[in-house]
Amino acid sequence: MTALWAILAAIAGIGVLAYASFLAARYFFIPRYPDEIHFTKASDGWRIALVRYRPRPGAPRRELPVLGVHGLASNRNNLDLTDERSLAQALASDGYDVWLIELRGRGLSTRPRLFSGLRYDWCFDDYVDKDLPAAASAIRAATGAPRLHIVGFSTGALAAYAFLSSPRRDSDVASLVSLAGPAWFGRTSKTLSGRLIRLIRWMRHRWLMRLLAPVSGYVHPSPLQVIYNPENTEGAIQRRAMVNMIANFSRNELLQYSDWILNDVFRSIDRRRDYRAELGQITTPVLFLAGPRDALAPPDAVKTTFEAIGSTDKQFRVCSRAQGLRVNYGHFDLVIGREAGQEIFPQIAAWLAAHETAQPTASATTTNPTTA
């Protein structure tokens, strides 16, 4: 009888937690209204969603569209959280035709569901070989543009590197903006445990983030400061990000990331492609932005990636007070931070504008100090 009551209490407890997660999701939900929603199919049949923000009336006319690629464990709201914290809307206001991809397994793209027959078994390589090519082709077909820009945040930047170095790529890319995108992980291993990442690959953490959202942002424990600078990220934004921006990991995705961190490599899950070794093949102009408070993508790791890229038209910038900004940036606050709209988004827009028709030049490689 005691065991029965324990089972019933456990079921009731799970029900209460599930209901609390549901209430948090409702309370902190932010509706987003893009101009259009498009769908395309990857080569293996997965439906990939693209949301579109057209150039705003009165904005300068830009020649090429922009593909925005979100980061790890996120969805499209990573680049479009609120009207004030939206890189997509900022670029649309500057005249760009902006497309945000939702990589497989999240948001409006195909997701594993009960009885769907799909599992959380995709990996990073699927983003590179299937999702990004499908998105780029769909954008070119819809716009008629011969080329496009890519803006990638975190893992989105890493996927862009691998996409650009792919021998099978059939879409021309005018320029890339890499936000917090390191291809070296030696420093990251001091902050994140590759073994722990491997152990939690079965976790579906989206509901847990929603459960914790109501109490988030009131205190800032040191472990959480790995992913943001609290000086630049208000509690209200944290709570809404945890509800609107978070997506579940895939098992194989985490296995692959644990391999990168444990062995300081950047390679495909079958080890046939060494993405790091291919960086020298990238000739696309690239702007690298890094935050000195970013423990996931420390500036020295991003700068090493900058140096390995083959392009002669590239810049590396540390987003810090030492460079005249108001705050030392962390990881997520590069795109959803309080000051990002005034300090980061204009840098991205200026880079894209300078590379609408420009080709790489031998004299264009520049950097700035990494001191913060």
N, C-alpha and C positions, 0 to 999 in steps of 0.2 A: 504493500500500500504506500509505503514511504517513497519507493522508487517511482510509482505512478504519479504521486504529487510532484516529485522532482521533475519528471518529464513534462507534466502539465505546466509547471512554473517556467521551465525553460522555453516551452512553446509560447507561453504568454509574454515572456520577456522579449523573445525575438519579434513577436507581433508588435509590441510597444515600440521597439527600436525601429522597425520598418515603418510604422505610422509616423514616428518622429521625423524620420528621414523624408517621408512624403510631405509632411507639413513644412519642413525647411525648404524643400524644393519648390513648393507653392509660394511661400512667403518671399523668398529671395529671387524668384524667377524674373528674368529680364527679357521681355519680348523684343525680337529683332526683326526688322522689316526690310530685307534687301530689295533691290529693284526687280530682280529676277532670280529664279532657281532653275538650274539646268542639271540634267543627269546624263551621264555617259557610262559606257560599259568598259571595264578593263578587259584585257585579253583572256582572262580566266572566267569572265562572266559576272564578276562582282560589280554592283552598281556604285558609281562614284558620283557624289554630289558636288556641284559648284554653285556658289551663290555669287551674284553679280551686283556691283554698284556702278552704275553708269556715271560718266562725267557730269558734274553739277552745272546747271545753267550759269553762264557768265564766266566759267573757268576757262583758262587757256586750252586750246585744242592740242591734245597730245597724240602722237602718231601710233604708239604701240600700247597694247594692253599689259596688265600686270597680273601675274599669278602669285598669290600669297599662300605660303605653306606653313601650317601651324606646327607647334612643337609636340614633344612627347606627352602622352597621357592627356591630350587636349583635343578640342574640336575647333571649328572655324571661329568660335568666339574668342579664342586666343588673340585674334587680330581684329576683333569686332565686339568687344565686351559691352560697352555703352556708347552713346553718341560722342561723349567726350573722350573715351579711351578706345577709339577705333582707328587703327592705322588705315583700314579700308576706306572709311569715310574721309579721312584726312587726304588720302591720295585722290579720291574721287573729287574732292573740293579743289584739288590742284589740277584737275582736268584729265585724270587717268580713268580708263575703263578697267575696273578692278574685279578680279575673280578670286574667290577664296575656295580652295579645295577642302573637302572633308575626306581625309584618308580613310580607307576601309575600316569598318568596325566601329564607326562613331557617327553621331549626328544623323544627318539625312542619308548618308551612304548606307550600304547594306551592313547590317549588324547581326551577329548571332542572337537568335531568340529561341524561346522554347518551341520545340518541334520544327525548327527551321532547317535542321540538318547541318547547319554551319557551326563551326567551333572557333574558339579563340586560338587559332593555330597559325595565323599569318606571321610574317616577320618583316624586318626593315627592308629586305630585298624586294618584297612585293610592292612597297611604296615606290622604289626606284624603277623596277622593271615593268610594272603594270599600271599603278595609279597615276604617276606623273606623266608618263607618255600619253595615257588616255586623256588626261586633263589638258595637256598642251595641244593635242590634236583637236579636241572639242573647242577650245578657245580660238584656234586659228580658223576652224570651220565657221564659227559663229561671227567672227569679226572680220575675216578676210585679211587680217594682218600677216605680213610675212614673217614677223618675229615677235617675241614677247620678252618682257622683263620677268625675273623671279625675285621675290622677297621671301627668304626662309628664316624662320626663328628656331633656334636650338636644333632639335632633330630634323626640322624642316630644312635647315641650312645643310645639314649633313646629307640628307636625301638629294638636295640640289647638287652637291658636289658629285655624288655618284651618278646622278642623271647626266650631268654635263660631261663626265668622262666616259660614258657608255658608248661603245662602238656602234650600238644599234640606234642611237638617238637620231630622230628624223625631224626634230623641231629646232629651229635656230633661236638662240637666246641672245638678246642684245646686251644684257647685263644682269648681274646677281647682286643682291644685298644680303649679306650674311650677318644675322643678329645672334650673337652668343653661340657660334658654331665651331667648336674645336674638333679637330681630328686626332688629337693626342689626349690620353686619359690618365697619364701618370699622376698628375695632381688630383684629378677627380677621385682616384682610388683612396686618397687620404681622407676623403669626405664621405664617400659612398662605398659600402661593402658589396663587392661583386657576388660574394657567396650569399649575402642576405637577399639581394635582388633575385638570385636564382631560387631561393627558398620560397619567396612570396609570389612566384609566378602564377599560382592558382588563385590568388586573391582577386576579387572584383571590388575594387576600392571606391568606385564611384558613389555607391550608397553610403559608405563610411564617411566620405568627404561631406556629403549632404548632412549626415548626422552630426558632424562636428562643426558645420558652418555657423550655427547660432552663437557658439562661444569663441569662434575664431576672431583674431584681430584685437582682442582686449589685452592679451599678453603676447610676447614675442620670444618664445623659447629659442635658445641658440640653434638647435637642430633645424628649426623651420627657417632661420635666417639664411640657410644655404640657398634657398630658392627665391628670396626677395630681400630688399633692403626696406625694413619697416619705416624708415625715415621718409621713404618715397612711395609707400603703399598704405593707404588708409584702411582701417578695419572694415569699413563698409564695402570697399572694393574687394577685399579678401573674401568676405562672406559671399558676395555675389559671384566671384570667380569660382569658388568651391562648388557652387550649385550649377552654374551655367557653362563653365569652361572645361570641366573634368570629364575624361572618357577613360574607359577601362583599358588596361594593358592586354596584350596577347601573350600567351605562354611562351611561344617561340621568340617573340620580340624581346622579352626579358632575358631569355637564355642567351640571345645574341648580344644584348647590352652587357650582361655579366661577363661574357667572353672578352669584350672590348676592355672592360675595366680591370679584370683580373690579369689580362695579358698585355695591356696597353697596345691594342691593335684596332684597326678599323677595316673590317673585312666582312665578306658575305658569310651567311650562316654555314654554307657548305665549304667555305674557305677557298673557293675557286677564284674569287675576285678580291684582290687587295686594294680596297678603295684608297687607302693612304698612298700606296705606290703610284696610283693613277692621277694624283693631284697635279702632277707636273704636266699632264696632258690637257689641262683646262686652260684655254686661252681667252675665255670670256672675261670682260672687265668685271671686277669684284670689289665691292666695298665691304670691309669687315668692321663691325662695331662690337665692342666688348665692355663689360662693366667691371670696375676694380673690386666691387663687393660680391662678385659672382663666383661662388665656389664650384659650381657645376661646369662653368666655361670660363676658367680664369684667363686673364688677358695674355699671359705668357703662352698658354696652349693655343689660343686663337692666333697670336702673332706667329707661332711656329707654323700653323696652317697657312696663314697669309704668305709666309716665306716659301712654302712648298708649292703653292699654286703657280702654274706655268705662265699665267697672264702677265704681260708687261704693263697693263693698265689696271692697277689695283691700289687700294688705300686701306690702311689700318688705323683705326681711331679708338682711343680709350675714352669712354664717356664718364668723365670725372670732373671734380672741382678744379683740379690742376689744369684742365683744358678749358676752363672758363664756364663750365656748367654749374647749375645750382646745387647738385647733389652727386654723390658717388653712386653709380647705378649698380644694382644687383642683376639677377637673372630675369624673372618675370616682369620686373618694373621697367625693363627696356621697352615693353609694349603696353603695359597697363599701369605704369607708374604715374604719380601725380604730375610730374614734369615732362613726361614723355611727349605729350602733344605739342609742347612748345620747344623742346630741345632735341628730340630724337626724330620725330616724324619729318620735320623740315629738312634734316640732313638726308634722309632717304629720298624725299621728293627731289631735292637738288641733284642728287647723284643720278636718278633716273632721267631727269630732264637733260643732263649733260651727255647722256648716252642714248638718246633717241635715235640718232643716226651715226654717231661717232663710232669709229673702229679703234681697237687697241693700238697704242703708240708706244714706241720703245722708251720714251722719256717720261711716261706717266706714273711710274711706280713711286708712291709716297707713303709715308707713315707719320705717326706722331709719337711722342714719348709714352711709355707705359707707366710712368709714375703717376700716382693718384694723390 
